[in-house]
Amino acid sequence: RSVTTNPVGVYKFRAAPGEYRLRIIVPGGFTLTLPNQGTDDARDSDFDPATGWSDPVIVPEAATTKIWDAGLTTPPI
């Protein structure tokens, strides 16, 4: 199943508890940065630049809020 973000990147993911993965479709002219760089998880990229997939996402029984960030850059000219 797929869910598309709104214009500012917010989405709702409603599913039964389990393990899921997220995938980003990178806009033309951009590439993903390396994942999990630095010590601030709220500011790093959470997606594999080669595949666009996140690490597995665990959806617990209770509703939670989690932010998955995607670092995008433009290739050097």
C-alpha positions in Angstrom: 0.0 0.0 0.0 1.3 3.5 -0.6 0.7 6.8 1.1 1.7 10.2 -0.4 2.7 13.1 1.7 1.0 16.5 1.6 2.8 19.5 0.1 4.9 20.0 3.3 5.8 16.3 3.7 3.3 15.2 6.3 1.5 11.9 6.0 -0.6 9.6 8.2 0.3 5.9 8.3 -2.5 3.8 9.7 -1.8 0.1 9.9 -2.1 -2.9 12.2 0.9 -3.3 14.6 3.8 -4.9 12.8 7.0 -4.2 10.9 6.9 -2.0 7.8 9.3 0.0 5.6 9.0 3.4 4.1 10.3 4.3 0.6 11.0 7.8 -0.7 10.7 8.8 -4.4 13.5 11.3 -4.9 12.5 14.3 -7.0 14.5 14.8 -10.2 17.7 16.7 -9.8 18.3 15.5 -6.3 20.0 12.5 -4.6 19.7 11.2 -1.0 22.4 11.9 1.5 24.0 9.2 3.6 21.8 7.9 6.3 22.3 8.2 10.1 25.1 10.7 10.0 25.8 12.7 13.2 24.3 12.3 16.6 20.9 14.0 16.2 18.4 11.5 14.9 15.9 14.3 14.3 18.2 15.9 11.8 19.7 12.9 9.9 18.5 11.1 6.8 16.7 7.8 7.5 16.7 6.4 3.9 19.3 4.3 2.0 20.5 6.4 -0.9 20.9 3.4 -3.2 17.4 2.0 -2.7 15.2 4.8 -1.2 14.0 2.4 1.5 14.1 3.1 5.3 15.2 0.6 7.9 12.2 -1.4 9.2 9.6 0.7 11.0 7.9 -0.9 14.0 4.2 0.2 14.4 3.2 -0.5 18.0 -0.4 -1.1 19.2 -0.7 2.4 20.6 -0.4 5.4 18.3 2.9 7.1 18.3 4.6 9.9 16.4 7.9 9.4 14.7 9.7 11.5 12.2 11.6 9.9 9.3 13.8 12.5 7.6 15.2 12.4 4.1 18.3 14.4 3.4 18.4 15.6 -0.2 21.2 17.3 -2.1 21.9 18.3 -5.6 24.8 16.7 -7.3 27.8 19.0 -7.9 28.0 20.6 -11.4 
